[in-house]
Amino acid sequence: MPTERLWRAAAITLCAAVPASFYVIGDLTDAFPGVLTVVSEETGPATGPRAQAEDYDRVTPEAPGPPVAASVPTEQARDLQARMDAHASLPVVAGNLSYAVVDADSGEQLASRDAHTAHVPASTLKLLTAAAVLRLYDGDVVLTTRAVVQDGTVTLQGGGDMMLSEDDLRELASAAADLAREQGTTTVTVAVDTGFLTGGANPAWGNNGPAGGWVTPTAALAVDRGWLDGNQYGPKSTDPAGDAARLFVTLLTESGLEVTGEPTPGATPDGAPSVAVDSEPIVDIVRHTLLISDNTTAELLAHLVARQRGEQTTPEGAAAAVEAEIRELGAELGLPQADLDALHILDGSGLSPENRVPPALLAAVMGEVGSGNVQGLEQILFDVPVAGLSGTLADRFDADGTRDARGIVRGKTGYLGGAATLAGVAVLPGGRTVGYSIVVHGFEGVNAVQARAAVDAVAAELVQED
């Protein structure tokens, strides 16, 4: 209803501006689930290490695109643009600054610099993956892993859950063992059905793939995201579904069954007795992905987009599906066709150095997130890190001139050699909610710290008084 939307929009504005409001007003108005609503929710996922550079090879800066006509800015907008532009003279930036600031309510571009040139988004691409999946799925949808028992065979059927814990798999194995005994057998073989998605490693990752510890190949199931030592950037499984199946065999044995042979590929029999475990809701997987910049779950979400759109669930199909979904969103927002044509997505995580996103497009999507118009998308506002407080922004915005942004600016970080990025939602001093996207590009990888600091300085201008 219109009244409800207005209340939700007001709550979002307050939550974006004041940390305490985020926990109280947004909760009370059901702008997001929490302890004060009738919908309970566990606290957010465990935090991981701060995202680091995925690739220290320098990304060649893009040539500026042709100028695009914009509406006449207000005095406040002109002042904001002047302050943000001033940081282009920093030595690490050397003029290679692009950004866009978009009014969440009207979609008007308030301030911009080279905003229509498509740049490497790095991990801010995860925002587009999140938007795509939340447009297609209800947030409470879960991913189900089944064990189907028939004629002495236990078929482990993956349903896309790559965040299975060993305890989840133990619970499933115990229930499957009970089911086998009910059928009069204690000796079984194990089959694995990974038909839910094709997955695999993405060639577009280049040097930023599993070998470097950046991401696990996407699979229909995995234990602990395929993180072999439990660390976000530690060694990764190259066969996550196979590793899960072998652990399942061990757990079936612990549950009293004799398992003969190794797990083999097999289709799940129709109508056979089964037991199951469910993942956390998709909305929680999105939150986890954005908070700690999890490349593995971002790629999984992209594959879910492909599956829902009826596309091939390969890495290439997943990237194409996200791109198509965002093009449709951009068209709905009335973005220039040139911005939509410039969008080039090759993965779901932002690891590929060949991804390209115009800041104007990403800022417009984040403006829609902050508008309160679309209940599914607005969830992203509460999932991204908060400057100085959480996730990959916990240790950022600590330099002189940027501390005023702590607790106010919300955004997803990104870094790929030669490109430092930040995109999210903020509230201007006058109370206007905006989406923004900032890119500093063309620097040497050894200057990554200074480049991130420059991005923070540009973003901090959003909260400064004129």
MOHUSUL-V498404 format. One record per residue. RES is the residue in one small letter. OMEGA is omega in whole degrees, 0 to 359 (* if undefined). Layout:
res: (RES:RES)
omega: (OMEGA:OMEGA)
//
This chain:
res: (m:p:t:e:r:l:w:r:a:a:a:i:t:l:c:a:a:v:p:a:s:f:y:v:i:g:d:l:t:d:a:f:p:g:v:l:t:v:v:s:e:e:t:g:p:a:t:g:p:r:a:q:a:e:d:y:d:r:v:t:p:e:a:p:g:p:p:v:a:a:s:v:p:t:e:q:a:r:d:l:q:a:r:m:d:a:h:a:s:l:p:v:v:a:g:n:l:s:y:a:v:v:d:a:d:s:g:e:q:l:a:s:r:d:a:h:t:a:h:v:p:a:s:t:l:k:l:l:t:a:a:a:v:l:r:l:y:d:g:d:v:v:l:t:t:r:a:v:v:q:d:g:t:v:t:l:q:g:g:g:d:m:m:l:s:e:d:d:l:r:e:l:a:s:a:a:a:d:l:a:r:e:q:g:t:t:t:v:t:v:a:v:d:t:g:f:l:t:g:g:a:n:p:a:w:g:n:n:g:p:a:g:g:w:v:t:p:t:a:a:l:a:v:d:r:g:w:l:d:g:n:q:y:g:p:k:s:t:d:p:a:g:d:a:a:r:l:f:v:t:l:l:t:e:s:g:l:e:v:t:g:e:p:t:p:g:a:t:p:d:g:a:p:s:v:a:v:d:s:e:p:i:v:d:i:v:r:h:t:l:l:i:s:d:n:t:t:a:e:l:l:a:h:l:v:a:r:q:r:g:e:q:t:t:p:e:g:a:a:a:a:v:e:a:e:i:r:e:l:g:a:e:l:g:l:p:q:a:d:l:d:a:l:h:i:l:d:g:s:g:l:s:p:e:n:r:v:p:p:a:l:l:a:a:v:m:g:e:v:g:s:g:n:v:q:g:l:e:q:i:l:f:d:v:p:v:a:g:l:s:g:t:l:a:d:r:f:d:a:d:g:t:r:d:a:r:g:i:v:r:g:k:t:g:y:l:g:g:a:a:t:l:a:g:v:a:v:l:p:g:g:r:t:v:g:y:s:i:v:v:h:g:f:e:g:v:n:a:v:q:a:r:a:a:v:d:a:v:a:a:e:l:v:q:e:d)
omega: (182:181:180:180:179:178:181:179:178:179:180:179:180:181:179:186:188:181:181:179:179:184:185:186:179:179:183:183:182:172:170:182:178:187:181:178:177:178:181:180:176:178:185:183:177:180:178:180:180:182:180:182:179:184:182:173:183:173:181:181:179:174:180:179:179:180:179:182:179:179:181:183:173:179:179:180:178:179:179:181:180:180:179:180:184:182:177:181:177:183:182:181:177:178:184:180:175:178:172:175:187:176:184:184:186:186:180:175:185:181:182:173:179:190:185:173:181:181:173:182:190:188:173:174:179:177:179:175:179:179:181:183:180:173:188:185:165:184:183:176:179:177:190:173:185:167:184:186:179:174:175:177:173:179:177:185:178:178:177:182:177:179:175:172:176:178:176:182:177:177:180:180:179:180:178:178:177:181:178:179:177:179:174:179:174:176:186:165:182:173:180:179:180:184:180:176:181:174:182:178:183:179:182:177:182:181:186:185:183:183:178:179:186:190:174:174:183:182:180:174:178:175:178:176:181:177:191:179:178:182:184:182:176:181:184:173:173:178:187:179:178:177:178:180:179:175:178:177:179:182:173:178:177:180:172:178:170:181:179:177:179:175:180:177:179:178:179:179:180:171:181:178:183:171:188:168:183:173:166:178:181:181:178:176:176:181:178:183:184:184:183:180:182:181:183:181:175:178:175:180:178:177:176:175:180:181:182:179:180:179:177:183:171:175:180:179:179:180:180:180:177:180:181:181:180:174:179:177:180:178:178:179:179:181:178:180:180:178:180:179:182:181:182:185:181:176:180:188:186:180:182:176:180:175:177:179:173:177:180:180:182:178:179:177:179:173:177:175:183:186:186:182:184:188:180:183:184:179:181:179:184:182:184:178:177:184:177:186:191:173:184:174:185:183:181:179:180:179:176:179:181:188:179:181:182:181:183:180:177:181:175:180:173:173:170:189:180:178:175:188:175:179:181:184:176:176:178:182:179:177:182:177:182:165:182:173:184:177:166:189:174:180:176:183:180:180:184:182:180:180:177:179:178:177:178:182:178:181:181:178:180:185:182:173:178:*)
//
